[in-house]
């Protein structure tokens, strides 16, 4: 599981970098207005795609992970359900494009939304083979390969179509083409799976997928409510582009730690189905400790250097978003923790619990945004997401502690926070050109690790663990079926 997490986090880092290359490039090439349009359409497209990329793939992964002998029958049933659902969703989204555009107070979005609907079939097939079958069989190395292939292809496709003159349409079509290529790659990496007589039944697949799908869609909507409200209330087209830049950078933590959630889900499913509480607790404690060890200093450094970071990756035209980024980084960090813990809860066969957690958060976030954005603009949207994320993190943490009896030791959390605050205050005191920002991050992270070593939070056991996980020559070992 540790090696699988490393592979998937690496793949998600490549996915994140490819997405940011596209966003940064389009932000500079298209300008704030067209880039804001692309950001809204991409957010809509991703939200809709979550209906086909979450529930059925997660359900297939869960039931395959619990018993590998089920794989053949699960694949057969899941493919049929996924294709039926995909066709239905495509028809609805394409047909309601004008209604959706009208709700966002911009009918010019209609043709863009219809083009983005073409991505639904490709993402449906890619996700069921990658996040469903490869993940359920714990072939994390091959799942990572498919993700990396998609990331590279997406950069190439979007760049070509935009540069030759298709503009926003070309950027959207690049995502459509990439989804189809991703499916072919994941299908090839899965290989032949023999049919089996052990069958959990399509009703169990659908029964788990309904709350899992609703949670995933609602979660992504939760991450995007602030952008939608900023767009709908009409604070200005350029401001939508500025806020899109802040949300894009802030989502770094989600993309990075989605790899942890992806490997935790089938692992916890397997350990809880066999009633191995000790192994489950070990998964949770170690995973969350390492997550906090990376997440907390990362959030503080982004907040401390928001102006320089926006200038480096987007240009000085986007520095108006610096204040919102300083706050929003924490909001997306809190939501990333909530997402990882929600996957732990779903892996323990409680998908309805996480759905019941997130629905009140959505209502709360909408209310906060509607109240704060007209009064405080982009800062109001950032604060609404951050407060909501904090509550989500708190509720999910309490549930995991009470039901599964593990999270992270308070001593470890205290040492991590102390070391992170030290480098945060140092970053605030160092004025520098944005071009030197990567070197500052490296130097401060090295200092941070040194402080952890001096406070005995970072131990020899951690280094030994890292060495066991790193060997790249064994990348395909993630494809093995051993626990």
C-alpha positions in Angstrom: 0.0 0.0 0.0 2.9 2.4 0.8 4.5 1.7 -2.6 1.2 2.1 -4.3 0.6 5.4 -2.6 4.0 6.6 -3.7 3.3 5.6 -7.3 -0.1 7.3 -7.3 1.1 10.4 -5.6 3.8 10.7 -8.3 1.3 10.1 -11.0 -1.0 12.7 -9.5 1.9 15.1 -9.3 2.4 14.7 -13.0 -1.4 15.1 -13.5 -1.2 18.3 -11.4 1.8 19.6 -13.3 0.2 18.9 -16.7 -3.0 20.6 -15.5 -1.1 23.6 -14.3 1.0 23.8 -17.4 -2.3 24.0 -19.3 -3.8 26.5 -16.9 -0.8 28.7 -16.8 -0.3 28.6 -20.5 -4.0 29.4 -21.2 -4.0 32.1 -18.6 -1.2 33.9 -20.4 -2.3 33.0 -24.0 -6.1 33.6 -23.7 -6.1 36.5 -21.2 -8.3 36.8 -18.1 -11.7 37.0 -19.8 -11.4 33.9 -22.1 -9.4 32.1 -19.4 -12.3 32.7 -17.0 -14.7 31.2 -19.5 -12.5 28.1 -19.9 -12.3 27.8 -16.1 -16.0 27.8 -15.6 -16.7 25.3 -18.4 -13.9 23.0 -17.2 -15.3 23.1 -13.7 -18.8 22.2 -15.1 -17.4 19.4 -17.2 -15.4 18.0 -14.4 -18.4 18.1 -12.0 -20.6 16.3 -14.5 -17.8 13.8 -15.3 -17.7 12.9 -11.6 -21.0 11.1 -12.0 -19.3 8.5 -14.2 -15.8 8.7 -12.8 -16.6 8.0 -9.2 -19.5 5.8 -8.1 -19.4 2.7 -10.4 -15.5 2.7 -10.5 -15.3 3.0 -6.7 -17.9 0.2 -6.3 -16.0 -2.0 -8.7 -12.8 -1.3 -7.0 -14.3 -2.1 -3.6 -15.8 -5.5 -4.5 -12.7 -6.6 -6.5 -10.4 -5.6 -3.6 -12.4 -7.6 -1.1 -12.1 -10.8 -3.2 -9.9 -10.9 -6.3 -11.8 -14.0 -7.6 -14.8 -11.7 -8.3 -12.9 -9.6 -10.8 -14.3 -11.1 -14.0 -17.9 -10.9 -13.0 -17.6 -7.5 -11.5 -16.0 -6.1 -14.8 -18.8 -7.6 -16.8 -21.6 -6.1 -14.7 -19.8 -2.8 -14.1 -19.2 -2.2 -17.9 -23.0 -2.6 -18.6 -24.0 -0.3 -15.8 -21.4 2.3 -16.7 -22.3 2.5 -20.4 -26.1 2.9 -19.6 -25.4 5.6 -17.1 -23.0 7.3 -19.4 -25.5 7.6 -22.3 -28.2 8.9 -20.0 -25.9 11.6 -18.5 -24.6 12.7 -21.9 -28.2 13.2 -23.2 -29.2 15.2 -20.2 -26.1 17.5 -20.0 -26.1 18.1 -23.8 -29.8 18.9 -23.8 -29.7 21.2 -20.8 -26.7 23.2 -21.9 -28.6 26.4 -22.5 -30.4 26.1 -19.2 -27.1 25.7 -17.4 -25.6 28.7 -19.2 -28.7 30.8 -18.3 -28.3 29.9 -14.6 -24.7 31.2 -14.8 -26.0 34.4 -16.3 -24.0 33.9 -19.6 -25.8 32.3 -22.6 -22.5 32.5 -24.6 -21.4 29.4 -22.6 -24.0 27.2 -24.3 -21.8 26.0 -27.3 -18.8 25.4 -25.0 -21.0 23.3 -22.6 -22.3 21.2 -25.5 -18.7 20.5 -26.7 -17.6 19.5 -23.2 -20.5 16.9 -23.1 -18.5 14.9 -25.7 -15.9 14.1 -23.0 -18.4 12.1 -20.9 -18.1 8.7 -22.8 -14.3 8.8 -22.8 -14.0 9.6 -19.1 -16.6 7.0 -18.2 -14.6 4.2 -19.9 -11.2 5.5 -18.8 -12.2 5.7 -15.1 -13.9 2.3 -14.9 -10.7 0.6 -16.2 -8.2 2.7 -14.3 -9.9 3.8 -11.0 -12.1 0.7 -11.0 -10.4 -2.4 -12.2 -6.7 -1.5 -11.9 -7.3 0.1 -8.5 -9.4 -2.8 -7.2 -6.8 -5.3 -8.2 -4.2 -3.0 -6.5 -2.2 -2.7 -9.7 -1.2 0.7 -8.5 1.9 0.8 -10.8 -0.2 0.3 -13.9 -2.9 2.7 -12.7 -0.2 5.3 -12.3 1.1 4.6 -15.8 -2.3 5.2 -17.3 -2.6 8.5 -15.4 0.8 9.7 -16.5 0.0 8.8 -20.1 -3.2 10.9 -19.9 -1.4 13.8 -18.4 1.2 14.0 -21.2 -1.4 13.5 -23.9 -3.6 16.2 -22.5 -0.8 18.8 -22.7 0.0 17.9 -26.3 -3.7 17.8 -27.4 -4.7 21.1 -25.7 -1.6 23.0 -26.9 -2.0 22.0 -30.5 -5.7 22.8 -30.7 -5.3 26.2 -29.0 -2.2 27.3 -30.9 -3.8 26.4 -34.4 -6.6 28.9 -33.6 -9.5 27.0 -31.9 -9.2 29.0 -28.7 -11.5 28.0 -25.8 -13.1 25.4 -28.1 -9.8 23.8 -28.8 -8.9 23.6 -25.1 -12.1 21.8 -24.4 -11.7 19.4 -27.4 -8.2 18.6 -26.1 -9.8 17.2 -22.9 -12.3 15.2 -25.0 -9.6 13.5 -27.1 -7.4 12.8 -24.1 -10.2 10.9 -22.3 -10.5 8.4 -25.2 -6.8 7.9 -25.4 -6.7 7.3 -21.6 -9.4 4.6 -21.9 -7.4 2.7 -24.6 -4.2 2.9 -22.4 -5.9 1.7 -19.2 -7.7 -1.2 -21.1 -4.4 -2.3 -22.6 -2.6 -2.2 -19.2 -5.4 -4.2 -17.5 -4.9 -7.1 -19.9 -7.1 -10.2 -20.0 -9.2 -11.0 -17.0 -10.9 -14.5 -16.8 -14.6 -14.8 -16.1 -15.5 -15.9 -12.6 -18.5 -17.6 -10.9 -18.2 -15.5 -7.8 -20.5 -12.5 -8.4 -21.5 -9.9 -5.8 -24.4 -8.9 -8.2 -25.2 -5.7 -10.0 -27.5 -4.6 -7.2 -24.6 -4.4 -4.7 -22.5 -2.5 -7.3 -25.3 0.0 -7.8 -26.2 0.1 -4.1 -22.6 1.2 -3.2 -22.2 3.4 -6.2 -25.2 5.6 -5.5 -24.0 7.3 -2.3 -20.3 7.2 -3.6 -21.3 9.0 -6.8 -23.4 11.6 -4.9 -20.6 12.2 -2.5 -17.9 12.6 -5.2 -20.1 14.9 -7.3 -21.1 16.9 -4.3 -17.4 17.1 -3.1 -16.2 18.6 -6.4 -19.2 20.9 -6.4 -18.2 22.0 -2.9 -14.7 22.8 -4.2 -16.3 24.9 -7.0 -19.2 26.7 -5.3 -17.1 29.8 -4.6 -16.1 30.1 -8.3 -19.8 29.6 -9.4 -21.0 32.3 -7.0 -18.2 34.7 -8.1 -19.3 34.1 -11.7 -23.1 34.3 -11.1 -23.1 37.4 -8.9 -21.2 39.3 -11.6 -18.2 40.8 -9.8 -16.5 41.3 -13.2 -15.2 39.0 -16.0 -11.5 39.8 -15.1 -12.2 39.0 -11.4 -13.5 35.5 -12.5 -10.2 34.9 -14.2 -8.3 36.1 -11.1 -10.2 33.8 -8.8 -9.8 30.9 -11.2 -6.0 31.4 -10.9 -6.3 31.3 -7.1 -8.5 28.1 -7.1 -6.2 26.4 -9.6 -3.1 26.8 -7.4 -5.0 26.0 -4.2 -6.2 22.7 -5.6 -2.6 21.5 -5.7 -3.1 19.7 -2.4 -6.3 17.9 -3.6 -4.6 16.5 -6.7 -1.5 15.5 -4.8 -3.2 13.7 -1.9 -5.9 12.2 -4.1 -3.2 9.5 -4.7 -3.2 8.7 -1.0 -7.0 8.5 -1.0 -6.9 6.3 -4.1 -4.6 3.7 -2.4 -6.2 3.9 1.0 -9.7 3.1 -0.3 -9.1 -0.5 -1.6 -6.6 -1.2 1.1 -9.1 -0.2 3.9 -11.8 -2.1 2.0 -9.7 -5.3 2.1 -8.5 -4.9 5.7 -12.0 -4.1 7.1 -13.7 -6.9 5.1 -11.3 -9.4 6.8 -11.8 -7.7 10.2 -8.1 -6.8 10.5 -8.4 -3.8 12.8 -4.7 -3.6 13.5 -3.8 -3.3 9.8 -6.6 -0.7 9.3 -5.4 1.4 12.1 -1.8 1.2 10.8 -2.9 2.3 7.4 -4.7 5.4 8.9 -2.1 6.5 11.4 0.9 6.3 9.1 -0.9 7.8 6.1 -2.3 10.8 8.0 1.0 11.4 9.8 2.9 11.7 6.4 0.0 13.7 4.9 0.2 16.3 7.7 4.0 16.3 7.4 3.8 17.4 3.8 0.5 19.3 3.8 0.9 21.8 6.7 4.2 23.4 5.6 3.0 23.4 2.0 -0.1 25.4 2.9 1.9 27.9 4.9 4.5 28.5 2.2 1.8 29.1 -0.4 0.1 31.5 1.9 3.3 33.4 2.7 4.4 33.7 -0.9 1.1 34.1 -2.7 2.0 37.2 -4.6 5.3 35.9 -5.9 3.7 32.5 -6.8 1.0 34.1 -8.8 3.5 36.3 -10.6 5.7 33.3 -11.3 3.1 31.0 -12.8 0.5 33.4 -14.2 2.2 36.8 -14.6 1.8 40.1 -12.7 -1.6 40.6 -14.2 -3.0 38.1 -11.7 -1.6 39.5 -8.4 -5.1 40.8 -7.5 -5.8 37.2 -6.5 -2.9 37.1 -4.0 -5.0 37.9 -0.9 -7.7 35.3 -1.8 -5.0 32.7 -2.5 -3.4 33.2 1.0 -6.7 32.2 2.5 -8.1 29.8 0.0 -5.0 27.6 0.2 -6.0 26.6 3.7 -9.6 26.0 2.6 -8.6 23.5 -0.1 -6.1 21.9 2.4 -8.9 21.3 4.9 -11.1 19.8 2.1 -8.2 17.6 1.0 -8.0 16.1 4.5 -11.8 15.7 4.5 -11.6 13.9 1.1 -8.9 11.4 2.3 -10.8 10.6 5.5 -14.0 10.2 3.5 -12.3 7.6 1.4 -11.3 5.8 4.6 -14.9 5.9 5.8 -16.2 4.6 2.4 -13.6 1.9 2.3 -15.0 0.7 5.7 -18.3 0.2 3.9 -20.0 3.4 5.1 -20.6 5.5 2.0 -23.9 6.9 3.3 -22.1 8.4 6.3 -19.9 10.6 4.2 -22.8 11.6 2.0 -24.7 12.7 5.2 -21.6 14.7 6.2 -21.1 16.6 3.0 -24.7 17.6 2.2 -25.0 20.1 5.1 -21.5 21.5 4.2 -22.8 22.3 0.7 -25.8 24.2 2.1 -23.5 26.0 4.6 -21.0 26.9 1.9 -23.6 28.3 -0.5 -25.1 30.4 2.3 -21.7 31.8 3.2 -20.7 32.6 -0.4 -24.0 34.3 -1.1 -23.6 36.4 2.0 -19.9 37.2 1.8 -19.1 37.6 -1.9 -21.4 40.7 -2.5 -19.8 42.3 0.5 -16.1 41.3 0.3 -15.7 40.0 -3.3 -13.0 37.4 -3.9 -11.9 37.5 -0.2 -15.4 36.6 0.8 -15.4 33.6 -1.5 -12.1 32.4 -0.1 -13.2 32.7 3.5 -16.5 30.8 2.8 -14.6 27.8 1.3 -12.0 27.9 4.2 -14.6 27.9 7.0 -16.6 25.2 5.3 -13.5 23.0 4.8 -12.5 23.4 8.4 -15.9 22.0 9.6 -15.7 19.2 7.1 -12.2 18.2 8.3 -13.3 18.3 11.9 -16.4 16.2 11.5 -14.7 13.5 9.4 -11.8 13.4 11.9 -14.0 12.8 14.8 -15.9 10.0 13.1 -12.7 8.2 12.1 -11.3 8.5 15.6 -14.6 7.2 17.2 -15.3 4.4 14.8 -11.9 3.2 13.7 -9.8 4.4 16.7 -7.0 6.0 14.8 -5.9 9.3 13.2 -2.6 11.0 14.2 -0.7 11.4 17.5 -1.1 14.9 19.0 2.6 15.0 19.7 3.4 14.4 16.1 0.9 17.1 15.0 2.4 19.6 17.4 5.9 19.1 16.2 4.9 19.3 12.6 3.0 22.6 13.3 5.9 24.1 15.2 8.4 23.3 12.4 5.9 24.6 9.8 5.3 27.9 11.6 9.1 28.5 11.8 9.6 28.3 8.0 6.4 30.3 7.5 7.6 33.3 9.4 11.0 33.1 7.7 9.3 33.1 4.3 7.4 36.2 5.3 10.6 38.1 6.1 12.5 37.3 2.8 11.7 39.6 -0.1 12.8 38.0 -3.4 12.1 37.9 -7.1 9.5 35.3 -8.2 12.1 33.6 -10.3 13.9 32.6 -7.1 10.8 31.1 -5.5 11.5 27.5 -6.2 15.0 27.7 -4.6 13.4 29.3 -1.5 10.9 26.5 -1.3 13.7 23.9 -1.5 15.8 25.7 1.1 12.9 26.1 3.6 11.7 22.6 3.1 15.3 21.4 3.9 15.2 23.5 7.1 11.8 22.1 7.9 13.0 18.5 7.7 16.0 19.4 9.8 13.8 20.8 12.5 11.7 17.6 12.4 14.9 15.6 12.9 16.0 17.7 15.8 12.6 17.4 17.5 12.8 13.6 16.9 9.6 13.7 14.8 11.6 12.4 11.8 13.3 9.2 12.8 15.5 6.6 11.2 12.5 4.4 10.8 11.0 7.0 8.5 14.1 7.0 6.4 14.1 3.2 6.2 10.5 3.2 5.2 11.2 5.7 2.4 14.1 3.6 1.1 11.8 0.6 1.0 9.2 2.5 -1.1 11.5 4.3 -3.5 13.1 1.7 -5.8 12.0 2.6 -9.2 13.2 -0.6 -10.7 10.2 -2.3 -9.0 7.6 0.1 -10.4 5.6 -2.7 -11.8 5.5 -4.4 -8.4 2.4 -2.2 -7.8 0.7 -4.5 -10.2 1.1 -7.5 -7.8 -1.9 -8.8 -5.9 -0.1 -9.2 -2.6 -1.7 -7.1 0.2 
